[in-house]
Amino acid sequence: MNRALIERYGVWFIVAGLFFGFFFQLGGVPLFDLDEGAFTEATREMLASGNYLTTYLNGEPRFDKPILIYWLQALSVTLFGLNEFALRLPSALAAAAWVGVLYLFTRRYYDRSVAVMAAFFMATALQITIIAKAAIADALLNLFIASTMFMVYLYHTERKKAYLYAVFVLIGLGALTKGPIAILVPGAVTLIFYAIKRDLGFWAKSLFNPLGLLIFATVAGPWYVLEYLDQGQAFIDGFFLKHNVSRFSGSMEGHAGSLLYYVPVLLVGTLPYTSLLLKAIRNIRNWVTDDLHLFFTIWFVFVFAFFSLSGTKLPHYVIYGYTPLFVIMALHVGKLRSDWLMVLPLLLLFGVLLFLPEISELIHPHVRDEYARHIMAGAPAEFGLSYRLTVGGALAVLAVLLAMKRLERIYKLIVLGLVSVVTLNGAVIPTYAKIAQAPIKEAAMIARQEGYDVHLWRLNMPSFLVYTQKIARRDKPAAGEYVLTKTPYLETFAAYELIYEKHGVALAKIR
């Protein structure tokens, strides 16, 4: 690996990756349902009610997640107003800090070029760029999990109590962000690590350090105690039993999957570096050559295995184990031997994306779901000239990369990463938002301007509540009332006045 330019300009490569990966178009597209809509509506209702202890969604207690992300979103909205940029900013900043701690830790144990590439890969990987711009809890949680794990290893190597106490602070903050998972990942990984090292006594002594436990209780305890005092058994049942225990023991909200669910997620989620990941996996026997490699391997494998066995499966769960992968991938950059294999995954993705309107039209007649048919019928019109030029231009850049035989692969990887995030965030995600979410926002703005009280009937889109800035009933509307529903469901009403309809979403007044 030629390190000259990487060592000299590496920080600027990371800054470019952070900007185009995390902040470019941050507020440029509507909120996505369900998750973004649910989190942000809970934040809006928190600000509207002045209740900063218990979160509510459409007027009902929401026990899905603890409080920290809502506080940060509320602070951002207070500073910048109720808009997509403000609601997503805490996640983008947390993701940027996540990249920063990865860089600092990697630079401590490897050379600067490895640290630069690991950080750049993280900033421009497909799943990370999506999660970093999502107004949900996961970017913040990943910052705390990664920081916890790095502090754990620093304590392992240097035995300074300050690192141990930092671990308890970070776990406490993680528990305030998403609950027990912030304890489970570092606890299980370190248990396995020290069992292999035959030093479980040190693990137990560290885990039950009295001052550390006091620090954790001081950070996380007050909110949990106050929330229980406020909500009682409903909090225990809703948060701990339903949204934690039940997620592992069974499938929630239809989010099931096979044991191999996370294999394609991993291959797609690490785009455009899938070939580099596969090269690293082929050399997996070298992953345990020293303590740090062993620690990284246990970290990734535990997360991958645990969520593969979980009853509820969502794509972003496996991201909790991505951080060490980026370091391992950076260590394998010099082992890439084929430009074609390096570029092929992104080439295939952009090839499909370029002809997505035609693909949609081909499969449209074979789709049975009426709602999906309405969406697909109008979707091709949203793929305008700018979309075609952007994706086509990205393919042209990839072709040029393949033709530039003298350019070292490390620099081709940097170009690959930037082309990927610019294209995805500049054209692909905005186009998808026009199809899937713009109709919800546009209908909401009409309802808000006209002062309609709208029923959300057989359509769960909480972002509608954010944009109308009011809660909505979910029962079937009567004559004279307004409804937002899927277009096919309008047929269940004898008479109605259609106010707005687009991509399978309809706003109507019942006659």
C-alpha positions as CSV (number, residue, x, y, z in Angstrom):
1,M,0.0,0.0,0.0
2,N,1.4,3.4,-1.0
3,R,0.8,5.5,2.0
4,A,2.2,8.9,0.9
5,L,-1.0,10.6,-0.1
6,I,-3.1,8.7,2.4
7,E,-0.8,9.9,5.2
8,R,-0.7,13.4,3.9
9,Y,-4.3,14.0,3.0
10,G,-6.0,11.2,4.8
11,V,-8.1,13.4,7.2
12,W,-9.5,15.3,4.1
13,F,-10.6,12.0,2.6
14,I,-12.4,11.2,5.8
15,V,-14.0,14.7,5.9
16,A,-15.2,14.2,2.3
17,G,-16.6,10.8,3.2
18,L,-18.4,12.3,6.3
19,F,-19.9,15.1,4.4
20,F,-21.2,13.2,1.4
21,G,-22.1,10.1,3.6
22,F,-23.7,11.7,6.6
23,F,-24.6,15.4,6.0
24,F,-25.3,15.8,2.2
25,Q,-29.1,15.9,1.7
26,L,-29.6,15.5,5.5
27,G,-32.7,17.6,5.4
28,G,-33.4,17.2,1.7
29,V,-35.9,14.3,1.8
30,P,-39.1,13.7,3.8
31,L,-39.1,11.5,7.0
32,F,-39.3,7.8,6.3
33,D,-41.9,5.6,7.9
34,L,-42.2,3.7,10.1
35,D,-39.1,4.3,12.3
36,E,-38.2,7.9,11.5
37,G,-41.9,8.9,11.7
38,A,-42.4,7.2,15.0
39,F,-39.2,8.6,16.7
40,T,-39.8,12.1,15.4
41,E,-43.5,12.2,16.2
42,A,-42.7,11.1,19.8
43,T,-40.2,13.9,20.0
44,R,-42.7,16.4,18.6
45,E,-45.3,15.3,21.2
46,M,-42.7,15.6,23.9
47,L,-42.1,19.2,23.0
48,A,-45.8,19.9,22.6
49,S,-46.7,18.4,26.0
50,G,-43.6,19.5,28.0
51,N,-43.3,15.9,29.3
52,Y,-39.6,15.0,29.0
53,L,-39.8,11.8,31.0
54,T,-42.3,9.5,29.1
55,T,-42.5,9.5,25.3
56,Y,-45.9,9.2,23.6
57,L,-46.8,8.3,20.0
58,N,-50.2,9.5,18.8
59,G,-51.2,10.1,22.4
60,E,-50.3,6.6,23.6
61,P,-47.2,5.8,25.7
62,R,-44.3,4.6,23.6
63,F,-42.0,2.2,25.4
64,D,-39.9,1.1,22.4
65,K,-36.7,2.9,23.4
66,P,-35.3,4.9,26.3
67,I,-35.1,8.6,26.4
68,L,-31.7,9.9,25.3
69,I,-32.3,10.2,21.5
70,Y,-35.6,12.0,22.1
71,W,-33.8,14.6,24.3
72,L,-31.2,15.2,21.7
73,Q,-33.8,15.5,18.9
74,A,-35.8,17.9,21.1
75,L,-32.7,20.0,21.7
76,S,-32.0,20.1,18.0
77,V,-35.6,21.1,17.1
78,T,-35.5,23.8,19.8
79,L,-32.3,25.2,18.1
80,F,-33.2,24.7,14.4
81,G,-37.0,24.3,14.2
82,L,-39.2,21.3,13.5
83,N,-37.8,20.1,10.2
84,E,-36.0,17.0,8.8
85,F,-32.5,18.5,9.2
86,A,-33.0,19.2,12.9
87,L,-34.6,15.8,13.6
88,R,-31.8,14.0,11.8
89,L,-28.8,16.1,13.0
90,P,-28.2,14.2,16.3
91,S,-27.8,10.9,14.4
92,A,-25.4,12.4,11.8
93,L,-23.3,14.0,14.6
94,A,-23.3,10.7,16.5
95,A,-22.2,8.8,13.4
96,A,-19.5,11.3,12.7
97,A,-18.2,10.9,16.3
98,W,-18.4,7.1,15.8
99,V,-16.1,7.4,12.8
100,G,-13.8,9.7,14.8
101,V,-13.4,7.2,17.7
102,L,-12.7,4.4,15.2
103,Y,-10.0,6.5,13.6
104,L,-8.4,7.4,16.9
105,F,-8.4,3.8,18.2
106,T,-7.1,2.3,14.9
107,R,-4.3,4.9,14.7
108,R,-3.2,4.0,18.2
109,Y,-2.7,0.3,17.3
110,Y,-1.9,0.5,13.5
111,D,-0.4,3.0,11.2
112,R,-2.2,6.2,10.1
113,S,-3.1,4.8,6.6
114,V,-5.0,1.9,8.1
115,A,-6.9,4.2,10.4
116,V,-7.8,6.5,7.5
117,M,-9.1,3.7,5.3
118,A,-11.0,2.1,8.2
119,A,-12.7,5.4,9.0
120,F,-13.3,6.2,5.3
121,F,-14.9,2.7,4.7
122,M,-17.2,3.3,7.6
123,A,-18.3,6.8,6.5
124,T,-19.1,5.6,2.9
125,A,-20.5,2.1,3.5
126,L,-24.1,1.7,2.3
127,Q,-25.7,0.7,5.6
128,I,-23.8,3.3,7.6
129,T,-24.7,6.2,5.4
130,I,-28.3,5.2,5.7
131,I,-28.3,4.8,9.5
132,A,-26.3,8.0,10.0
133,K,-29.0,10.1,8.4
134,A,-32.0,8.4,10.1
135,A,-33.7,10.1,12.9
136,I,-33.7,7.0,15.1
137,A,-31.6,5.7,18.0
138,D,-29.1,3.4,16.2
139,A,-26.3,5.8,15.2
140,L,-26.1,7.0,18.7
141,L,-26.2,3.5,20.1
142,N,-23.4,2.4,17.8
143,L,-21.3,5.3,18.9
144,F,-21.6,4.2,22.6
145,I,-21.1,0.5,21.8
146,A,-18.0,1.1,19.7
147,S,-16.6,3.5,22.3
148,T,-17.3,1.0,25.1
149,M,-15.5,-1.7,23.2
150,F,-12.5,0.4,22.5
151,M,-12.3,1.5,26.1
152,V,-12.6,-2.1,27.2
153,Y,-9.6,-3.0,25.1
154,L,-7.6,0.0,26.3
155,Y,-8.2,-1.2,29.8
156,H,-7.2,-4.7,28.9
157,T,-3.8,-3.5,27.6
158,E,-3.0,-0.7,30.0
159,R,-5.0,-1.6,33.1
160,K,-5.8,2.1,33.9
161,K,-8.9,2.4,36.0
162,A,-9.9,5.6,34.2
163,Y,-10.6,3.4,31.1
164,L,-12.7,1.0,33.2
165,Y,-14.8,3.9,34.6
166,A,-15.3,5.3,31.1
167,V,-16.7,1.9,30.1
168,F,-19.4,2.2,32.8
169,V,-20.2,5.8,31.7
170,L,-20.6,4.7,28.1
171,I,-22.7,1.6,28.9
172,G,-24.9,3.8,31.0
173,L,-25.4,6.2,28.1
174,G,-26.0,3.3,25.7
175,A,-28.6,2.0,28.2
176,L,-30.3,5.4,28.0
177,T,-30.3,5.1,24.2
178,K,-31.6,1.7,23.5
179,G,-31.6,-0.4,26.7
180,P,-30.1,-3.8,27.6
181,I,-28.4,-4.3,24.2
182,A,-25.8,-1.7,25.3
183,I,-24.9,-4.0,28.2
184,L,-25.3,-7.3,26.4
185,V,-22.8,-6.8,23.5
186,P,-19.8,-5.6,25.6
187,G,-20.7,-8.0,28.4
188,A,-20.9,-11.1,26.2
189,V,-17.9,-10.3,24.0
190,T,-15.7,-9.7,27.0
191,L,-16.9,-12.8,28.7
192,I,-15.9,-14.9,25.6
193,F,-12.7,-13.0,25.2
194,Y,-11.5,-13.6,28.8
195,A,-12.7,-17.1,28.8
196,I,-10.4,-17.8,25.8
197,K,-7.7,-15.9,27.6
198,R,-8.4,-18.0,30.8
199,D,-8.7,-14.9,32.9
200,L,-12.3,-14.9,33.9
201,G,-11.3,-13.7,37.4
202,F,-10.2,-10.3,35.9
203,W,-13.4,-10.1,33.9
204,A,-15.6,-10.7,37.0
205,K,-13.6,-8.3,39.1
206,S,-13.9,-5.6,36.4
207,L,-17.6,-6.2,35.8
208,F,-18.5,-6.0,39.5
209,N,-16.2,-3.0,40.3
210,P,-18.2,-1.2,43.0
211,L,-17.3,2.3,41.8
212,G,-18.0,1.3,38.2
213,L,-21.5,0.0,39.1
214,L,-22.2,3.2,41.0
215,I,-21.2,5.2,37.9
216,F,-23.5,3.2,35.7
217,A,-26.4,3.5,38.2
218,T,-25.8,7.3,38.4
219,V,-25.8,7.7,34.6
220,A,-28.7,5.4,33.6
221,G,-30.6,4.8,36.9
222,P,-32.5,8.0,37.4
223,W,-34.5,7.9,34.2
224,Y,-35.4,4.2,34.6
225,V,-36.5,4.7,38.2
226,L,-38.5,7.8,37.4
227,E,-40.1,6.1,34.4
228,Y,-41.1,3.2,36.5
229,L,-42.6,5.5,39.2
230,D,-44.5,7.3,36.4
231,Q,-45.7,4.3,34.4
232,G,-45.5,1.4,36.8
233,Q,-45.9,-2.2,35.5
234,A,-46.8,-0.9,32.0
235,F,-43.2,0.3,31.6
236,I,-41.8,-3.2,32.7
237,D,-44.2,-5.0,30.4
238,G,-43.8,-2.6,27.4
239,F,-40.1,-1.9,27.5
240,F,-38.4,-4.9,29.1
241,L,-40.7,-7.7,28.2
242,K,-42.2,-6.7,24.9
243,H,-39.5,-4.7,23.2
244,N,-36.5,-6.6,24.6
245,V,-37.2,-10.2,25.7
246,S,-39.9,-10.7,23.1
247,R,-37.7,-9.4,20.2
248,F,-35.3,-12.3,20.8
249,S,-37.7,-15.0,21.7
250,G,-40.2,-14.4,18.8
251,S,-40.9,-12.3,15.7
252,M,-42.3,-8.9,16.3
253,E,-44.4,-6.9,13.7
254,G,-43.6,-9.5,11.0
255,H,-39.8,-9.0,11.2
256,A,-38.8,-12.6,10.9
257,G,-36.1,-14.3,8.8
258,S,-34.0,-17.4,8.4
259,L,-30.7,-18.1,10.0
260,L,-29.0,-16.8,6.9
261,Y,-30.9,-13.5,6.9
262,Y,-27.9,-11.4,7.7
263,V,-25.7,-12.9,5.0
264,P,-27.2,-10.8,2.1
265,V,-27.6,-7.9,4.6
266,L,-23.9,-8.0,5.2
267,L,-22.9,-8.2,1.5
268,V,-25.2,-5.4,0.6
269,G,-24.6,-3.3,3.7
270,T,-20.8,-3.1,3.1
271,L,-21.2,-1.9,-0.5
272,P,-19.2,-0.6,-2.3
273,Y,-16.5,-2.7,-0.4
274,T,-18.2,-6.1,-0.7
275,S,-15.3,-7.6,-2.6
276,L,-12.8,-6.4,0.0
277,L,-15.0,-7.9,2.8
278,L,-15.0,-11.3,0.9
279,K,-11.2,-11.1,0.6
280,A,-11.0,-10.5,4.3
281,I,-13.3,-13.4,5.1
282,R,-11.2,-15.7,2.9
283,N,-8.3,-15.0,5.3
284,I,-10.4,-15.5,8.4
285,R,-7.8,-17.8,9.9
286,N,-5.5,-14.7,10.3
287,W,-8.2,-12.8,12.2
288,V,-7.0,-14.3,15.6
289,T,-3.2,-13.7,15.3
290,D,-3.1,-11.5,18.4
291,D,-5.3,-10.2,21.2
292,L,-6.8,-7.3,19.2
293,H,-7.6,-9.4,16.2
294,L,-9.2,-12.0,18.5
295,F,-11.2,-9.2,20.3
296,F,-12.4,-7.9,16.9
297,T,-13.4,-11.3,15.7
298,I,-15.4,-12.2,18.8
299,W,-17.1,-8.8,18.6
300,F,-18.3,-9.3,15.0
301,V,-19.1,-13.0,15.3
302,F,-21.1,-12.7,18.5
303,V,-23.3,-9.9,17.1
304,F,-23.8,-11.7,13.8
305,A,-24.6,-15.0,15.5
306,F,-26.8,-13.5,18.3
307,F,-29.1,-11.6,15.9
308,S,-29.2,-14.5,13.4
309,L,-30.7,-16.6,16.3
310,S,-33.0,-13.8,17.3
311,G,-36.7,-14.2,16.5
312,T,-37.0,-10.6,15.4
313,K,-34.7,-9.6,12.5
314,L,-34.1,-6.1,11.2
315,P,-31.2,-5.1,8.8
316,H,-29.7,-2.6,11.2
317,Y,-29.2,-5.0,14.1
318,V,-26.0,-6.5,12.5
319,I,-24.4,-3.0,12.3
320,Y,-23.6,-3.4,16.0
321,G,-20.8,-5.7,14.9
322,Y,-19.6,-3.7,11.8
323,T,-17.0,-1.5,13.5
324,P,-14.3,-4.1,13.8
325,L,-15.0,-5.3,10.2
326,F,-13.9,-1.9,8.8
327,V,-10.5,-2.2,10.5
328,I,-10.1,-5.8,9.3
329,M,-11.1,-4.7,5.8
330,A,-8.6,-1.8,5.9
331,L,-5.8,-4.3,6.8
332,H,-6.7,-6.3,3.6
333,V,-6.6,-3.4,1.1
334,G,-3.2,-4.5,-0.2
335,K,-4.4,-8.0,-0.8
336,L,-6.9,-7.0,-3.5
337,R,-5.7,-8.3,-6.9
338,S,-8.5,-7.5,-9.4
339,D,-10.0,-4.2,-10.3
340,W,-13.0,-5.9,-11.9
341,L,-13.9,-7.8,-8.7
342,M,-13.4,-4.6,-6.7
343,V,-15.8,-2.6,-8.9
344,L,-18.2,-5.3,-9.8
345,P,-20.7,-5.1,-6.8
346,L,-21.2,-1.4,-7.3
347,L,-21.3,-1.8,-11.0
348,L,-24.2,-4.3,-10.7
349,L,-26.1,-2.1,-8.2
350,F,-25.9,1.0,-10.4
351,G,-26.7,-1.0,-13.5
352,V,-30.0,-2.2,-11.8
353,L,-30.7,1.3,-10.5
354,L,-30.2,2.9,-13.9
355,F,-32.9,0.7,-15.4
356,L,-35.2,0.6,-12.4
357,P,-38.1,2.3,-14.1
358,E,-38.1,-0.3,-16.9
359,I,-37.8,-3.1,-14.4
360,S,-40.7,-1.7,-12.5
361,E,-42.9,-1.5,-15.6
362,L,-42.0,-5.1,-16.5
363,I,-43.0,-6.6,-13.2
364,H,-46.0,-4.3,-12.6
365,P,-48.5,-6.6,-14.4
366,H,-47.5,-9.5,-12.2
367,V,-47.9,-7.8,-8.9
368,R,-51.1,-8.8,-7.1
369,D,-51.2,-6.4,-4.2
370,E,-53.3,-3.4,-5.2
371,Y,-51.5,-0.9,-3.1
372,A,-48.1,-2.0,-4.5
373,R,-49.6,-1.7,-8.0
374,H,-50.7,1.9,-7.4
375,I,-47.2,2.7,-6.2
376,M,-45.5,1.0,-9.2
377,A,-47.8,2.6,-11.7
378,G,-46.7,6.1,-10.8
379,A,-43.1,5.4,-9.8
380,P,-41.5,5.6,-13.3
381,A,-42.5,9.2,-13.7
382,E,-40.3,10.1,-10.7
383,F,-37.1,8.9,-12.3
384,G,-36.3,12.1,-14.2
385,L,-33.4,13.2,-16.3
386,S,-31.2,14.2,-13.3
387,Y,-31.6,10.7,-11.9
388,R,-30.5,9.1,-15.2
389,L,-27.6,11.4,-15.6
390,T,-26.4,10.9,-12.0
391,V,-26.5,7.1,-12.1
392,G,-25.3,7.0,-15.7
393,G,-22.4,9.3,-14.7
394,A,-21.5,7.1,-11.8
395,L,-21.3,4.1,-14.1
396,A,-19.1,6.1,-16.4
397,V,-16.7,6.9,-13.5
398,L,-16.5,3.2,-12.7
399,A,-15.6,2.5,-16.3
400,V,-12.9,5.1,-16.1
401,L,-11.6,3.6,-12.9
402,L,-11.3,0.2,-14.6
403,A,-9.4,1.8,-17.5
404,M,-6.9,3.6,-15.2
405,K,-4.4,0.7,-14.8
406,R,-1.7,2.8,-13.2
407,L,-3.8,4.3,-10.4
408,E,-3.3,2.3,-7.2
409,R,-6.3,0.4,-5.8
410,I,-6.2,2.3,-2.5
411,Y,-7.1,5.5,-4.4
412,K,-9.6,3.7,-6.6
413,L,-11.3,2.6,-3.4
414,I,-11.6,6.2,-2.2
415,V,-13.1,7.2,-5.6
416,L,-15.4,4.2,-5.3
417,G,-16.6,5.3,-1.9
418,L,-17.3,8.9,-2.9
419,V,-19.1,7.9,-6.1
420,S,-21.3,5.6,-4.1
421,V,-22.4,8.0,-1.4
422,V,-22.8,11.0,-3.8
423,T,-25.0,8.9,-6.2
424,L,-27.1,7.2,-3.4
425,N,-27.6,10.4,-1.4
426,G,-27.9,12.7,-4.3
427,A,-30.2,10.7,-6.6
428,V,-31.3,7.3,-5.5
429,I,-32.6,8.0,-1.9
430,P,-34.3,11.3,-3.0
431,T,-36.1,9.5,-5.8
432,Y,-37.2,6.8,-3.5
433,A,-38.5,9.4,-1.1
434,K,-40.5,11.1,-3.9
435,I,-42.3,7.8,-4.4
436,A,-42.7,6.4,-0.9
437,Q,-42.8,9.5,1.4
438,A,-43.5,12.7,-0.5
439,P,-47.2,11.8,-0.9
440,I,-47.5,11.5,2.9
441,K,-45.9,14.9,3.5
442,E,-47.9,16.6,0.7
443,A,-51.2,15.2,2.1
444,A,-50.2,16.3,5.6
445,M,-49.4,19.8,4.5
446,I,-52.8,20.1,2.8
447,A,-54.5,18.8,6.0
448,R,-52.5,21.2,8.1
449,Q,-53.2,24.2,5.9
450,E,-56.9,23.5,5.8
451,G,-57.2,22.5,9.4
452,Y,-58.5,19.0,8.8
453,D,-58.8,16.5,11.6
454,V,-57.7,13.4,9.7
455,H,-58.3,9.7,10.5
456,L,-55.3,7.4,9.7
457,W,-57.2,4.3,8.6
458,R,-55.5,1.1,7.7
459,L,-52.3,3.1,7.0
460,N,-49.6,3.4,9.6
461,M,-47.5,6.5,8.7
462,P,-46.6,8.4,11.8
463,S,-44.6,11.0,9.8
464,F,-48.1,12.4,8.8
465,L,-48.5,13.4,12.4
466,V,-45.2,15.2,12.5
467,Y,-46.1,17.3,9.4
468,T,-49.7,18.0,10.5
469,Q,-48.4,18.6,14.1
470,K,-51.4,16.9,15.6
471,I,-52.4,13.4,16.7
472,A,-55.0,11.5,14.6
473,R,-57.7,8.9,15.3
474,R,-57.2,5.5,13.8
475,D,-60.8,4.2,13.6
476,K,-62.9,4.2,10.4
477,P,-64.2,7.7,9.7
478,A,-67.9,8.6,9.5
479,A,-69.7,10.8,7.0
480,G,-68.3,14.3,7.0
481,E,-64.9,13.3,8.4
482,Y,-61.5,13.2,6.7
483,V,-59.3,10.1,6.1
484,L,-55.8,9.3,4.9
485,T,-55.7,5.7,3.6
486,K,-54.4,3.5,0.9
487,T,-56.1,4.2,-2.4
488,P,-57.6,0.7,-2.8
489,Y,-59.4,1.1,0.6
490,L,-61.5,4.0,-0.7
491,E,-63.7,1.5,-2.4
492,T,-65.1,0.5,1.1
493,F,-66.8,3.9,1.4
494,A,-70.1,4.5,-0.4
495,A,-69.2,8.0,-1.3
496,Y,-66.3,10.3,-0.8
497,E,-64.7,13.5,-2.1
498,L,-61.1,12.9,-3.2
499,I,-58.8,15.8,-2.0
500,Y,-55.4,14.3,-2.8
501,E,-54.1,11.1,-4.3
502,K,-50.6,10.0,-5.3
503,H,-48.7,6.7,-5.4
504,G,-51.3,4.7,-3.7
505,V,-52.0,7.2,-0.9
506,A,-55.3,9.1,-0.7
507,L,-56.7,12.0,1.4
508,A,-60.5,12.2,1.1
509,K,-63.6,13.5,2.8
510,I,-66.3,10.9,3.5
511,R,-69.7,11.7,2.1
